[in-house]
Amino acid sequence: METNNRNRRFQEERIQEILKVLEKEKRVLINDLCKTFNTSAVTIRKDLGVMEKQGLLKRTHGGAILSKPLFPGLPLNEKQKLHLEEKERIAEEAVKMVHEGDVVIIDSGSTTTQLARKMKGLKGVTVITNAVNIALELLDSELEIILTGGVLQKISYTLIGPLAEDVLRKISADKLFQGVDGIDYEIGLTTPDITEANTSRVMMQRAGENILLADSSKFGRRSLGVICQIKEIDKIITTKKMDKLELKKLNDMGVEVIIV
């Protein structure tokens, strides 16, 4: 009995330590955990099995990843209040990439809305957007605005679906400025609505350069609808502080990272 209690206590201590590693690294490998705890692979697999039953992780080949519930999304009027200073910094950098004569697509979102506000003084730029609020932001500017049409998603003021996609397939643009709800290195770029993810994917296909605008809260989060893999974008403008390994991972995917 005493031995069983001691083993159970050791297991609980290991689980807490494994969870700390998972929260920091988002994934663990069985071989690394064996070395860390100086124990066998059989023991570590049992620990991971217990943690999976508790909903703390998801087993993968050779290890496990952190299990987090899918992010359900927020209404645009709530999103605009979060991380506002970060979003403004991102928008200030993004607007430098817009030049006279450009045709740009601006996807819906709170950070892309900040970009639209900073574009009001520009001239000679055509903006294609599926966001009703962005079109309204630019109403009194000298920019040419093309609104896609489509089914209105009221929570985000976004026009999505086959009608929006049909319009997008008939145009071509220099750049796409894109917002997302989640960035997961395994899953890719995500948004809560599958139809919206499809519309965003068509936007990517019509632009010569895909530029992702993402504050630090978006990393390590995922939602239901997968837009694309990270390697399919060209640039990320972000406020997330990255270490050398994370930067290398993105650069190896062919993604330029701009931290502001």
Secondary structure, 3 states (H helix, E strand, C coil): CHHHHHHHHHHHHHHHHHHHHHHHHCEEEHHHHHHHHCCCHHHHHHHHHHHHHCCCEEEECCEEEECCCCCCCCCHHHHCCCCHHHHHHHHHHHHHHCCCCCEEEECCCHHHHHHHHHCCCCCCCEEEECEHHHHHHCCCCCCEEEECCCEEECCCCEEECHHHHHHHCCCCEEEEEECCCEEECCCEEEECCHHHHHHHHHHHHHEEEEEEEECHHHECCCCCEEEECHHHCCEEEECCCCCHHHHHHHHHCCCEEEEC
